[in-house]
Amino acid sequence: MTLTMDEFYRDNPGLALPPAIPVPDPSAAALLVALRDCLCDQATRTIYGPVCRCYVAWGPGIPIQDGCSCSCGVAGEHNGDAWVKLDSLDPDLVGGTGAAVQGWCPQAWAATVSMGMYRCIPVAEGDDVLPAEEVTDISLALLSDMAALWRVLACCDAVSEGARVQTWAPIDPAGGCAGGTLTVQVPLAGASVC
């Protein structure tokens, strides 16, 4: 389990705060861009095919699906959005790198990253419901996107040993969009600033 700085200080009340908390180097940015590139590539191997936009996102929640207008490309062959975002960056005190803290300087960092995809899906008109076969087809296509997220972890060179999957969760259909998100913690070996 990785401790946040708040947890570390709460559990060690006798320690004085360091004059400045070290800032990790930009290897987290390199990780996010590499994961984005892998995700864009894996999205092409899904039932729905390539996405309209594939990007690194910022913010505490999942990005708002504003790319669900919803097809793009020359013949409308692309559908939806894919994103990668940094959820947190914490000293990796006991995680995949087995790093320790020397003085006030963590020897390694762990990035908690979310990756996800939104897709445009059919919606029923008025009080109608979609036929069972169509609901099944939509669900299987979204599971294909889930498999793409897992392939990013298996196939992307940027994912280091010691990466730990935290959760995969579906994103409920809303406004003609649905999808899923995968959260993983990736050690950033060699990311100390000391």
Secondary structure by P-SEA (a helix, b strand, c coil): ccccaaaaaaaccccccccccccccaaaaaaaaaaaaaaaaaaaaccccccccccccccccccccccccccccccccbbbbbbccccccccccccccccccccccccccccccccbbbbbbbbbcccccccaaaaaaaaaaaaaaaaaaaaaaaccccccccccccbbbbbccccccccbbbbbbbbbcccccc
